[in-house]
Each structure stands twice: as C-alpha cells, then as structure tokens.
Amino acid sequence: VEAVHLIADGKAPRIPQPKEGATYEGIQKKENAEISWDQPAASLHNWIRGHDKVPGAWTTIDGQVVTFYGSSLFDASVPAGQELAIKGASRPGLVTKNGLVVFGNDGKMVLVRNLQFEDGKMIPASKYFSVDETTALELTEEEKKMAEDIR
C-alpha cells in the first residue's frame, strides 16, 4: 500500500535499470541474420530457429539470398540427396526427400524444411531442384465423369 501511495504522490524512487545483465534484445534486422557457417550444428539450428519467422536466417545460394525456416537437429546417418553448394559453408548441403541437410563445423547435421527466395516465394526445401517443374493434373475417365457430375 505504501508503494502505491508513493507512486500516486510522485515520490517513488526511480532507479534506472543497469545495462549489465539486461536480457532485452532489440528488433532484429534482416542484414544481421546472415548464417555464419563456421559453427557447430547446434548453434546453426539455434540461429535458424531464433530468427524464424522474423527476420529469417539467410544465406547465399547460387548468387541469390535464400532464407531458411523450420530447422531441427538431424541425428542419423548422412542421407542420400543431391548436393547444393552454399556460400561460406565448408561442405555442400544435401537436398533430400525430407528437406535440406546442412552441416556444422563439427560434422553434425541440421535439417531445414522450408526455403524462401528473394521474390517471396516459399517452397519445401526438398523441392529445391524441382522449383521450375510444373506437372499437369491428368484425370482418369472415371474422375472426368465425376468432375462433370460435380459441375
């Protein structure tokens, strides 16, 4: 009650919070979220997840800024996949059926599930090499009849 009265009377002491030990981090900017590849897999995972969704941890692939989303530590044998050169990485990533596997400097792996390109287009990381492919939907005769009935 005494504290409330001091505040109401404008007599409460004002003690500035010391900067030492402060945990608040300011708003992150995209230019500060670039992935540094010379670190262990756990640190890469923490960096990617820490910047997921805003501003998004990013790197350069084929001269284009690509943002990584949805990482998890990958504790299994090295999966089969298509190699993907990543600027600054000590070893290429692997595009697998589950996503993009990237390697820390400790040889351990991180699985990234989604990628976003500079134009805003987001894809599952497993579809990186099939971005430009389009497939036409072909209906069977029975499905065509059903479509007509629905129309």
C-alpha positions as CSV (number, residue, x, y, z in Angstrom):
1,V,0.0,0.0,0.0
2,E,2.9,2.3,0.9
3,A,4.4,1.8,-2.6
4,V,1.2,2.7,-4.3
5,H,0.8,5.9,-2.3
6,L,4.5,6.9,-3.1
7,I,3.7,6.4,-6.8
8,A,0.4,8.3,-6.6
9,D,2.2,11.2,-4.8
10,G,5.0,11.2,-7.4
11,K,7.6,10.4,-4.6
12,A,8.5,6.9,-5.6
13,P,12.3,6.4,-6.1
14,R,13.4,6.0,-9.7
15,I,16.3,3.6,-10.1
16,P,17.5,3.1,-13.7
17,Q,17.9,-0.5,-14.7
18,P,21.6,-1.3,-15.2
19,K,22.7,-2.3,-18.7
20,E,24.8,-5.1,-17.3
21,G,22.8,-8.3,-17.2
22,A,19.9,-6.9,-19.3
23,T,18.4,-9.6,-21.5
24,Y,16.3,-7.5,-23.9
25,E,17.4,-7.6,-27.5
26,G,16.3,-5.0,-29.9
27,I,14.3,-5.7,-33.0
28,Q,16.4,-7.9,-35.3
29,K,17.2,-6.7,-38.8
30,K,17.5,-8.9,-41.9
31,E,21.0,-7.8,-42.6
32,N,22.1,-9.1,-39.2
33,A,20.5,-12.5,-39.6
34,E,23.1,-14.0,-42.1
35,I,24.1,-17.5,-41.2
36,S,27.8,-17.9,-40.2
37,W,28.7,-21.4,-41.2
38,D,31.8,-21.8,-39.1
39,Q,30.0,-23.1,-36.0
40,P,28.6,-26.4,-34.7
41,A,25.3,-27.8,-35.9
42,A,23.5,-27.0,-32.6
43,S,24.5,-23.3,-33.0
44,L,23.3,-23.3,-36.6
45,H,20.0,-24.8,-35.5
46,N,19.6,-22.2,-32.7
47,W,20.4,-19.4,-35.1
48,I,17.9,-20.5,-37.7
49,R,15.1,-21.2,-35.2
50,G,15.9,-18.0,-33.3
51,H,15.3,-16.0,-36.5
52,D,12.2,-18.0,-37.5
53,K,9.9,-16.2,-38.8
54,V,11.1,-12.7,-38.5
55,P,13.6,-11.7,-39.9
56,G,14.6,-15.1,-41.1
57,A,18.1,-16.6,-41.1
58,W,19.6,-16.4,-44.6
59,T,22.5,-17.4,-46.8
60,T,23.5,-17.1,-50.4
61,I,22.9,-20.0,-52.8
62,D,23.7,-19.6,-56.5
63,G,24.1,-15.8,-56.0
64,Q,20.6,-15.5,-54.5
65,V,19.6,-14.8,-50.9
66,V,17.7,-17.8,-49.5
67,T,16.0,-17.7,-46.1
68,F,15.8,-20.8,-44.0
69,Y,12.8,-21.8,-41.9
70,G,11.9,-24.8,-39.7
71,S,15.2,-26.3,-38.7
72,S,15.7,-29.3,-36.5
73,L,18.8,-31.2,-35.4
74,F,19.3,-34.3,-37.6
75,D,20.8,-37.2,-35.7
76,A,21.1,-40.1,-38.2
77,S,23.4,-41.3,-40.8
78,V,24.1,-38.9,-43.8
79,P,21.1,-39.3,-46.1
80,A,21.2,-39.7,-49.8
81,G,20.5,-36.4,-51.7
82,Q,21.5,-34.0,-54.3
83,E,24.4,-31.7,-53.3
84,L,23.8,-28.0,-53.1
85,A,26.7,-25.5,-52.9
86,I,26.1,-22.9,-50.1
87,K,28.3,-19.8,-50.0
88,G,30.6,-19.9,-46.9
89,A,29.7,-23.5,-45.9
90,S,32.7,-25.9,-45.5
91,R,30.7,-28.6,-47.2
92,P,27.7,-28.6,-49.6
93,G,24.2,-29.2,-48.3
94,L,22.1,-32.1,-49.4
95,V,18.6,-31.8,-50.8
96,T,16.8,-34.9,-49.6
97,K,13.2,-36.1,-49.6
98,N,12.8,-34.6,-46.1
99,G,14.4,-31.2,-46.7
100,L,17.8,-29.6,-46.9
101,V,20.5,-31.1,-44.7
102,V,23.3,-28.7,-43.8
103,F,26.5,-29.4,-41.8
104,G,28.0,-27.7,-38.8
105,N,31.8,-27.5,-38.5
106,D,31.5,-30.4,-36.0
107,G,30.2,-32.7,-38.8
108,K,26.8,-32.9,-37.3
109,M,23.7,-32.1,-39.3
110,V,20.7,-29.8,-39.3
111,L,17.5,-30.4,-41.3
112,V,15.9,-27.3,-42.8
113,R,12.3,-27.8,-44.0
114,N,11.4,-24.6,-45.9
115,L,13.2,-22.1,-48.1
116,Q,12.1,-18.6,-49.1
117,F,13.6,-16.8,-52.1
118,E,14.2,-13.1,-52.6
119,D,10.9,-12.8,-54.6
120,G,9.0,-14.0,-51.6
121,K,8.3,-17.5,-53.0
122,M,8.5,-20.2,-50.3
123,I,8.9,-23.9,-51.1
124,P,9.6,-27.1,-49.2
125,A,13.4,-27.5,-49.1
126,S,13.0,-31.0,-50.5
127,K,11.7,-29.4,-53.8
128,Y,14.7,-27.1,-54.3
129,F,15.8,-28.7,-57.6
130,S,12.2,-29.1,-58.9
131,V,11.2,-25.4,-58.4
132,D,10.7,-24.8,-62.1
133,E,9.0,-28.0,-62.9
134,T,5.2,-28.0,-63.4
135,T,3.1,-31.0,-63.6
136,A,-0.3,-31.2,-65.3
137,L,-3.0,-32.9,-63.5
138,E,-4.3,-35.8,-65.6
139,L,-7.7,-37.2,-64.7
140,T,-8.9,-40.8,-65.4
141,E,-12.1,-41.3,-67.3
142,E,-13.9,-42.0,-64.0
143,E,-12.5,-38.8,-62.5
144,K,-13.5,-36.8,-65.5
145,K,-17.1,-38.1,-65.2
146,M,-17.1,-37.3,-61.5
147,A,-15.9,-33.7,-62.3
148,E,-18.7,-33.3,-64.8
149,D,-21.2,-34.6,-62.3
150,I,-19.9,-32.1,-59.7
151,R,-20.1,-29.2,-62.2
